[in-house]
């Protein structure tokens, strides 16, 4: 998938529990960032009148793009109705877990809207040992493409995939599928709780369309400078 500008390929993760902290970061980043991810912690945090969902509405009204990372997974009727509610908010991306029933239900709920659905194949905090402990008989390298093919067959718009999987997925699925890569760490950055990480340049070279970056920006002494440095690396990367 072609993305218009390098700066649009950076999605800053607002991984806060407090809406005021998220707003402060958005203000510090100013016009340097156009795309934000709001996850479960922020979405469900704050008061009923001022939580992450309210912030999503606020940012969308200011022309920002919103990735609502809720990783929906429930019985089909619930997923379909929840997706339809989210589609009405005007957000751009929504994550669902890559189980066939879940993806099909979300697709039905998003029908007629501009909402793009992203399937999460295997969380980037998981490795083969974690899958085995959870009862899966497939290693990461087999489970990811299996679920990815199911997502494409069901008409899902994109995938959340670690950079280590992006190149193979891009080759197998072609240029139209959206690939969103978390676990991005600038060279020399700490991996944190992510087990499958990559630099921005490596992720772009592997075929990622969008990069999700949290702590390297949100915990930086100068968040705007950190974001712009990553955008520069995206712009100069060969993908």
C-alpha positions in Angstrom: 0.0 0.0 0.0 1.3 3.4 -0.9 1.4 6.0 1.9 1.5 9.6 0.8 4.2 11.1 3.0 6.9 9.7 5.2 5.7 11.6 8.1 2.3 9.9 7.8 3.9 6.5 8.3 4.8 7.2 11.9 2.0 6.3 14.4 2.8 7.6 17.9 1.5 5.3 20.7 -0.3 7.3 23.4 0.4 4.6 26.0 -0.7 6.6 29.0 -3.3 6.0 31.7 -4.0 9.7 32.0 -5.7 11.7 29.3 -4.0 14.9 30.4 -0.6 13.3 29.9 -1.6 12.2 26.4 -2.9 15.7 25.6 0.4 17.2 26.8 2.4 14.9 24.5 0.2 15.8 21.5 0.7 19.5 22.2 4.5 19.0 22.5 4.5 17.1 19.1 2.4 19.7 17.5 2.2 19.5 13.7 5.1 17.1 13.5 2.9 14.0 14.0 -0.4 13.3 12.2 -1.2 9.8 13.4 -1.8 8.5 17.0 -2.6 5.1 18.5 -4.9 4.9 21.5 -4.8 1.6 23.3 -6.9 -0.1 25.9 -5.2 1.6 28.9 -6.0 5.1 27.7 -9.3 4.3 26.1 -10.7 2.9 29.4 -8.9 5.5 31.6 -10.1 8.8 32.9 -13.7 9.8 33.6 -16.7 8.8 31.6 -16.7 12.3 30.0 -13.0 12.6 29.4 -11.3 9.3 28.5 -9.4 7.9 25.5 -12.5 7.7 23.4 -13.2 11.3 24.0 -9.6 12.1 23.1 -9.9 10.1 19.9 -12.9 12.2 18.9 -11.1 15.4 19.8 -8.0 14.5 17.7 -10.0 13.4 14.8 -11.9 16.7 14.8 -8.5 18.4 14.5 -7.6 16.4 11.5 -5.4 13.8 13.1 -5.6 10.1 12.2 -6.5 7.7 14.9 -5.5 4.0 15.3 -7.8 2.5 18.0 -5.9 -0.5 19.3 -8.5 -2.5 21.2 -7.8 -6.0 19.8 -11.4 -7.0 19.8 -12.2 -10.7 20.4 -15.6 -12.0 21.6 -18.6 -13.8 20.3 -19.4 -12.6 16.7 -22.5 -10.6 17.6 -20.7 -8.6 20.2 -17.7 -7.9 17.9 -19.9 -6.8 15.1 -21.9 -4.4 17.2 -18.8 -3.0 18.9 -17.1 -2.5 15.5 -20.1 -0.6 14.2 -20.1 1.7 17.2 -16.4 2.4 16.7 -16.9 3.0 13.0 -19.3 5.8 13.9 -16.5 7.7 15.7 -14.5 8.4 12.6 -11.3 6.6 13.6 -9.1 5.2 10.9 -7.7 1.9 12.1 -9.1 -0.7 14.5 -7.4 -3.9 15.7 -9.1 -7.3 16.1 -7.6 -10.6 16.9 -7.0 -12.8 13.9 -9.6 -15.5 14.6 -11.9 -16.2 11.6 -15.2 -15.6 13.5 -13.9 -12.4 15.0 -12.6 -11.0 11.7 -15.7 -11.8 9.8 -17.9 -10.2 12.5 -15.7 -7.0 12.5 -15.9 -6.8 8.7 -19.7 -6.9 8.9 -19.7 -4.2 11.6 -17.4 -1.9 9.6 -19.4 -2.2 6.4 -20.1 1.1 4.7 -17.6 3.1 6.8 -14.0 4.2 6.1 -12.7 2.2 9.1 -9.8 0.0 8.2 -9.5 -3.3 10.1 -6.1 -4.6 11.2 -5.8 -8.2 12.3 -3.3 -9.1 15.1 -1.8 -12.5 14.2 0.6 -13.1 17.1 1.3 -10.4 19.7 4.9 -9.1 19.4 5.4 -10.0 23.1 5.0 -13.7 22.3 7.7 -16.1 21.2 7.5 -19.8 20.5 7.8 -20.7 24.1 4.8 -18.5 25.0 2.7 -20.1 22.2 3.6 -23.6 23.4 2.6 -22.6 27.0 -0.7 -21.4 25.7 -1.4 -24.7 24.0 -0.6 -23.8 20.4 1.1 -26.4 18.3 2.5 -23.9 15.8 5.6 -21.8 16.2 5.3 -18.1 15.5 6.8 -18.5 12.0 3.9 -20.8 11.0 1.0 -19.3 12.9 1.5 -15.8 11.6 1.2 -16.6 7.8 -1.6 -19.1 8.6 -3.7 -16.4 10.3 -2.6 -13.8 7.7 -4.0 -15.8 4.8 -7.3 -16.2 6.7 -7.4 -12.5 7.2 -6.9 -11.8 3.5 -9.6 -14.3 2.6 -12.1 -12.5 4.8 -11.3 -9.1 3.3 -9.4 -7.6 6.3 -7.6 -4.5 5.3 -4.3 -5.0 7.0 -2.2 -6.8 9.6 -0.2 -5.9 12.6 3.1 -7.8 12.2 6.5 -7.7 13.6 9.3 -6.5 11.2 10.7 -10.1 11.3 7.5 -11.3 9.6 6.8 -8.3 7.4 9.0 -9.3 4.4 7.5 -12.7 4.1 4.0 -11.4 4.5 4.6 -8.8 1.8 5.9 -11.3 -0.6 3.1 -13.7 0.1 0.2 -11.2 0.2 1.2 -8.5 -2.3 1.4 -4.7 -2.2 -2.3 -3.9 -1.3 -2.4 -5.3 2.3 -1.6 -2.7 5.0 1.3 -3.8 7.2 1.5 -2.0 10.6 4.6 -2.8 12.6 5.0 -2.3 16.3 8.0 -3.1 18.4 10.0 -0.3 16.7 13.2 0.8 18.5 15.8 3.3 17.2 19.3 1.8 17.0 20.6 1.3 20.5 17.1 1.6 22.1 16.0 -0.8 24.8 13.6 -3.6 23.7 11.4 -3.3 26.9 8.8 -6.1 26.9 8.9 -6.6 23.2 10.5 -9.8 22.0 10.5 -9.1 18.3 11.8 -5.6 17.6 13.4 -3.7 14.7 14.8 -0.3 13.8 12.6 2.0 11.7 14.9 1.5 8.6 14.8 -2.3 9.0 11.0 -2.3 9.3 10.5 -0.2 6.2 13.0 -2.3 4.2 10.9 -5.4 5.3 7.8 -3.9 3.8 6.0 -2.2 6.6 3.6 0.7 5.7 3.3 2.2 9.1 5.5 2.1 12.2 4.1 2.3 15.8 6.5 3.9 18.2 5.8 4.5 21.9 8.4 4.9 24.6 11.3 6.1 22.3 9.2 9.2 21.7 6.9 9.4 24.8 9.8 9.0 27.2 12.3 11.2 25.3 13.6 14.4 26.7 12.5 16.1 23.5 9.6 14.1 22.1 9.3 16.2 19.0 13.0 15.8 18.1 12.7 12.1 18.7 9.6 11.8 16.4 11.3 13.9 13.7 14.4 11.7 13.8 12.4 8.6 13.3 10.5 10.3 10.4 13.8 11.2 8.8 14.9 7.5 9.1 11.6 6.5 7.5 12.1 9.0 4.7 15.6 7.8 3.9 14.9 4.1 4.3 14.7 1.8 1.3 11.4 -0.1 1.2 
